[in-house]
């Protein structure tokens, strides 16, 4: 068992209770370790859920140095076998990166959608996205295809995928086609952009769409589907190197112009490799993110009750030395559970905290101690159909492999 530091998370049963009364206590108990069918070389987990199923994905390297994208599903009967989505070959070498990695999500009732990254001939940051689908719980996969059509030897990655009301699957990615001087004459380069495409159940894609022509080069994107439509969050990049978190929404088939979730004003002439996270429930939207504005590191969350059109003031959640690497999900009582990493003297910690939209804060609870370095990757969490929170992270040191644990009780 893995114990929470305090054994509890604190939350209010209504949005107004936190203002005038002591919060009610939700007992978390212990985290129970889950044992998915992982290999020793597993890293960089992803989580999604639909109905009573939790989908875990990861990348894995075997003794022959062959990398694979794998997935397994947890339901009431336990784990399915681990199925291989794709693996490296002589003609398809994976792009391997701690921050930009493969993922598999259950995006329609019976359809898994996977993406992974493949190196181009120039290697380095010449890499592209591959997409595949499965309708038999990951046992077989369609032939992979590439969503970006530019053919440039530049960066294409940091993919987020999401379900759409018309049965299609949408995706956004960071696209470097305009970040290089392609004619070799001007010496002037552009910026990495945010682009979008969707496809139907048969894999037939719609045309590519440019959402934002200047974004942060290597911060993760994230997406959620509110009642009013898809919401995408990303780190913007202004000409003056302000790199704040922006939101865009798909309205009547058109993406809105990106707007700041909050104007932190973080000026940094480099990518912090620290993207935002978004969760939606109805038209309530929560966005968590990391910032270093005014030379003060913060992990914070902001709330919207109109599908991401307007957000309230950010609420700080960290304990003073955050590393970021955030995640967020909604709970039944109207609070959000925010996860982030915090730096300690020699290590890092993965922490969670419940936050009410009115600013009420629960106690900080420890999920696990870990490395503060890149080897610990980006932890993830999801809530199963019973209300229990499932956590996944990359263990470090001699325990380096994906670890999965679940709260012993529902968190509501």
C-alpha positions in Angstrom: 0.0 0.0 0.0 1.0 3.6 -0.6 -0.2 5.9 2.1 -1.3 9.5 1.7 0.7 11.9 3.9 -2.4 13.1 5.8 -4.7 10.2 4.9 -7.4 12.7 3.9 -8.4 15.2 1.4 -10.6 18.1 2.5 -13.5 19.5 0.5 -16.7 21.3 0.9 -20.1 19.8 0.1 -21.3 23.0 -1.7 -19.7 25.9 -3.4 -20.8 28.3 -0.6 -19.9 26.1 2.4 -16.2 26.9 2.3 -16.8 30.6 2.8 -18.4 30.4 6.3 -18.0 27.0 7.8 -15.2 24.5 8.4 -14.9 22.1 5.5 -16.2 18.6 5.6 -13.6 15.8 5.6 -13.6 13.2 2.9 -11.6 10.1 4.0 -9.3 8.8 1.4 -7.8 5.9 3.2 -4.8 4.4 1.5 -3.7 4.1 -2.1 -3.9 0.5 -3.3 -1.2 -0.5 -5.8 -2.6 -1.9 -9.1 -0.6 -4.4 -11.1 -1.1 -3.8 -14.8 0.7 -6.1 -17.3 3.7 -3.8 -17.7 7.3 -4.6 -18.7 10.4 -3.4 -16.8 11.2 -0.8 -19.4 7.8 1.0 -19.2 7.7 4.8 -19.0 5.4 7.8 -19.5 1.9 6.6 -18.7 -1.4 8.0 -20.0 -4.9 7.5 -18.6 -8.5 7.8 -20.0 -11.8 6.3 -19.0 -15.2 5.6 -20.4 -18.1 3.8 -18.7 -16.6 1.2 -16.3 -13.2 1.0 -18.1 -9.9 2.7 -17.4 -7.4 2.7 -20.3 -3.7 2.8 -19.5 -1.1 3.5 -22.1 2.7 3.6 -22.0 5.9 3.3 -23.9 8.2 0.4 -23.3 11.7 -0.6 -24.3 12.7 -4.3 -24.4 16.1 -6.0 -24.1 16.8 -5.5 -27.8 16.3 -1.8 -27.5 13.0 -2.0 -29.4 10.5 0.7 -28.3 6.7 -0.1 -28.3 3.5 1.8 -27.6 1.3 -0.4 -25.4 -2.1 -0.3 -23.8 -4.2 -2.3 -21.4 -7.7 -1.8 -20.1 -8.9 -2.2 -16.5 -12.6 -3.2 -15.9 -14.5 -5.1 -13.2 -12.9 -8.3 -14.3 -9.3 -6.9 -14.0 -6.7 -6.1 -16.6 -6.7 -7.2 -20.2 -3.4 -8.3 -21.6 -1.0 -5.6 -22.8 -1.6 -5.1 -26.5 1.1 -3.5 -28.7 -0.1 -0.5 -30.8 3.1 0.1 -32.7 6.9 -0.6 -32.3 10.1 0.7 -33.8 11.4 -0.9 -37.0 14.2 -0.1 -39.4 11.9 2.2 -41.4 9.9 3.6 -38.4 12.2 4.8 -35.6 10.3 6.4 -32.7 11.0 9.9 -31.5 11.7 9.3 -27.8 11.2 12.3 -25.4 10.3 12.6 -21.8 7.8 15.4 -22.4 6.3 14.5 -25.8 5.2 10.9 -25.9 2.6 8.5 -27.2 -0.9 8.1 -25.8 -4.0 5.9 -26.2 -7.5 7.2 -25.3 -11.0 5.6 -25.3 -12.7 8.4 -27.2 -15.9 6.8 -28.4 -17.9 4.0 -26.8 -15.9 1.2 -28.4 -13.0 3.0 -30.2 -9.5 3.5 -28.9 -7.4 6.2 -30.7 -3.6 6.1 -30.4 -0.9 8.5 -31.5 2.9 8.1 -31.4 5.9 10.0 -32.8 8.3 8.9 -35.6 11.6 10.4 -36.5 12.3 12.0 -39.9 15.5 11.5 -41.9 17.1 14.6 -40.4 16.6 13.2 -36.8 16.9 15.8 -34.0 13.5 17.6 -33.9 12.5 16.4 -37.3 9.6 14.1 -36.2 5.9 13.5 -37.1 2.7 12.2 -35.6 1.1 8.8 -36.5 -2.6 8.0 -35.7 -4.3 4.6 -35.5 -7.7 3.3 -34.3 -8.9 0.1 -32.6 -12.5 -1.2 -32.1 -11.6 -4.5 -30.4 -10.2 -3.1 -27.1 -6.6 -2.8 -28.5 -6.1 -6.2 -30.0 -5.8 -5.0 -33.6 -5.1 -1.5 -35.0 -5.7 0.2 -38.3 -2.9 1.3 -40.6 -1.3 4.4 -39.2 -1.7 7.8 -41.0 -0.2 11.2 -40.6 -2.5 14.2 -39.7 -0.1 16.9 -40.9 0.3 17.2 -44.7 3.1 19.8 -45.0 6.0 17.3 -45.5 8.5 19.6 -43.8 11.3 18.1 -41.7 10.3 19.9 -38.6 8.6 19.2 -35.2 5.1 17.9 -35.1 3.9 16.6 -31.7 2.4 17.4 -28.3 -0.9 15.9 -29.4 -4.2 16.2 -27.6 -7.2 14.1 -28.7 -10.9 14.6 -27.8 -14.4 13.3 -28.6 -16.9 15.4 -30.5 -20.7 15.4 -30.4 -21.0 14.4 -34.1 -19.1 11.1 -33.5 -15.8 12.4 -34.8 -12.5 12.5 -33.0 -10.7 15.9 -32.9 -7.0 16.4 -32.3 -4.6 19.4 -32.0 -0.9 19.4 -32.2 2.1 21.7 -32.2 3.4 22.1 -35.8 6.8 23.5 -36.8 6.3 23.8 -40.5 6.7 27.6 -40.4 9.5 27.6 -37.8 12.3 27.2 -40.3 13.5 29.1 -43.4 12.4 26.7 -46.0 13.8 28.5 -49.0 17.1 29.1 -47.3 17.3 32.7 -48.6 15.7 35.0 -46.1 17.3 33.6 -42.9 14.1 34.5 -41.1 12.1 31.9 -39.3 8.6 31.9 -38.0 7.2 30.1 -34.9 5.6 26.8 -33.9 1.8 26.9 -34.5 -1.2 25.1 -33.0 -3.2 23.1 -35.7 -6.3 21.0 -35.7 -7.9 18.2 -37.6 -10.7 15.7 -37.0 -11.7 12.3 -38.5 -14.8 10.1 -38.4 -15.1 6.4 -37.3 -13.8 5.2 -40.6 -10.7 7.4 -40.3 -11.8 9.9 -43.0 -10.2 13.2 -42.0 -11.4 16.8 -42.4 -8.9 19.4 -43.7 -6.2 20.9 -41.4 -7.0 24.1 -39.6 -4.6 26.7 -38.2 -5.7 27.7 -34.7 -2.8 29.9 -33.5 0.3 30.7 -35.6 2.6 31.5 -32.6 2.7 29.2 -29.5 5.3 27.9 -27.1 7.5 25.4 -28.8 7.4 22.4 -26.5 4.7 22.7 -23.8 2.0 20.1 -23.8 -1.5 20.9 -25.0 -4.7 19.6 -23.4 -8.3 19.3 -24.4 -11.7 18.6 -22.9 -15.3 18.6 -24.2 -17.7 20.9 -22.4 -21.5 20.9 -23.0 -21.0 23.8 -25.4 -18.2 22.1 -27.3 -14.4 21.3 -27.3 -12.1 23.4 -25.2 -8.3 23.4 -25.9 -5.6 24.9 -23.7 -2.0 25.6 -24.5 0.9 27.9 -23.7 1.0 30.9 -26.0 4.1 32.8 -27.1 3.9 36.5 -27.8 6.5 38.5 -29.9 7.7 39.8 -26.5 8.2 36.2 -25.2 5.2 36.3 -22.8 4.3 32.7 -22.4 0.9 32.6 -20.6 -1.8 29.9 -20.8 -4.4 30.4 -23.5 -7.8 28.8 -24.3 -9.6 28.3 -27.6 -13.1 26.9 -28.1 -14.8 25.2 -31.1 -18.0 27.2 -31.8 -20.2 26.5 -34.8 -17.3 24.7 -36.5 -14.8 27.5 -36.0 -12.1 27.9 -33.4 -12.2 31.1 -31.4 -9.1 33.3 -31.2 -6.9 32.2 -28.4 -7.4 34.2 -25.2 -5.5 34.1 -21.9 -7.0 32.1 -19.0 -5.2 34.7 -16.9 -2.6 37.3 -17.8 0.3 36.1 -15.7 2.7 38.0 -17.8 5.4 35.4 -17.6 8.3 36.6 -19.8 10.7 33.7 -20.6 12.9 33.5 -23.7 12.7 29.7 -23.7 10.2 26.9 -23.4 9.5 25.8 -19.8 8.3 22.4 -21.0 5.3 22.7 -18.7 1.9 22.6 -20.3 -1.6 23.2 -18.8 -4.4 20.7 -18.0 -8.1 21.1 -18.5 -11.2 19.2 -17.3 -14.9 19.9 -18.2 -18.2 18.8 -16.6 -21.2 20.3 -18.4 -20.1 23.9 -19.0 -17.9 24.0 -15.9 -14.3 24.1 -16.9 -11.2 23.9 -14.8 -7.7 24.8 -16.1 -4.5 24.1 -14.0 -1.1 25.4 -15.0 2.4 26.4 -13.9 3.9 29.8 -14.1 7.1 31.6 -13.2 5.8 35.2 -13.6 7.5 37.8 -11.5 10.2 35.3 -10.6 7.8 33.3 -8.4 7.0 29.7 -9.3 3.3 28.8 -8.9 0.9 26.0 -9.6 -2.6 27.3 -9.9 -6.1 26.6 -11.2 -8.9 28.8 -12.5 -12.6 28.0 -13.1 -15.1 28.9 -15.7 -18.9 28.3 -15.6 -19.6 29.2 -19.2 -17.7 26.6 -21.2 -14.4 28.4 -21.0 -15.5 31.9 -22.2 -14.6 33.6 -19.0 -12.4 32.5 -16.1 -12.2 33.6 -12.5 -9.0 34.6 -10.8 -6.4 31.9 -10.4 -6.1 30.0 -7.1 -2.7 28.9 -6.0 -2.4 25.3 -4.9 1.4 24.6 -4.3 3.5 24.7 -1.2 6.2 27.1 -2.4 8.5 25.0 -4.6 6.4 23.7 -7.5 7.8 21.9 -10.5 4.5 22.1 -12.3 3.6 19.0 -14.4 -0.1 19.5 -13.5 -3.3 17.5 -14.0 -6.9 18.3 -13.0 -10.2 16.5 -12.8 -13.7 17.4 -11.6 -15.3 15.7 -8.5 -18.9 15.1 -7.8 -19.2 17.7 -5.0 -18.3 20.5 -7.4 -14.6 20.8 -6.5 -11.6 20.0 -8.7 -8.8 17.7 -7.8 -5.5 19.3 -8.9 -2.2 17.3 -9.1 1.3 18.8 -9.4 4.9 18.1 -8.6 6.8 19.8 -5.8 10.5 20.0 -5.3 12.1 18.8 -2.0 15.7 19.1 -0.9 16.8 16.0 -2.8 13.7 14.6 -4.3 10.3 15.5 -5.8 6.8 14.8 -4.6 3.6 14.2 -6.5 0.8 16.1 -4.6 -2.9 16.5 -4.9 -5.4 19.0 -3.4 -9.1 19.6 -3.8 -10.0 23.2 -4.8 -13.5 24.8 -4.8 -14.3 27.3 -7.5 -14.8 30.0 -4.8 -11.2 29.5 -3.6 -11.8 27.0 -0.8 -8.7 24.7 -0.4 -8.4 21.2 0.9 -5.3 19.9 2.5 -2.3 18.9 0.4 -1.9 15.1 0.2 1.1 13.1 -1.0 0.6 10.5 -3.8 4.3 9.4 -3.8 7.8 10.7 -3.5 9.8 10.7 -6.8 12.7 12.3 -8.6 12.6 16.0 -9.3 14.3 15.4 -12.6 13.0 14.5 -16.1 13.2 10.8 -15.4 10.0 11.1 -13.4 8.0 12.3 -16.4 4.5 13.7 -16.1 2.1 12.0 -13.6 -1.5 11.4 -14.6 -4.8 10.8 -12.8 -8.4 9.8 -13.8 -11.5 8.9 -11.9 -13.1 5.5 -12.5 -16.9 4.7 -12.6 -16.9 4.0 -8.9 -15.5 7.4 -8.1 -12.0 6.2 -7.1 -9.1 8.2 -8.4 -6.5 6.3 -10.4 -2.9 7.6 -10.5 -0.1 6.7 -12.9 3.5 7.8 -12.9 6.9 6.7 -13.9 8.9 5.3 -11.0 12.5 6.3 -10.7 15.9 4.9 -9.7 15.9 1.1 -9.3 12.1 1.2 -9.4 12.0 2.8 -12.9 8.8 1.6 -14.5 5.2 2.8 -14.7 3.4 2.6 -11.4 -0.4 2.6 -11.0 -2.4 3.1 -7.8 -6.0 3.8 -6.9 -7.7 5.3 -3.9 -9.4 2.7 -1.7 -12.6 4.7 -1.6 -14.5 7.0 -3.9 -13.5 10.7 -3.8 -16.6 12.7 -4.4 
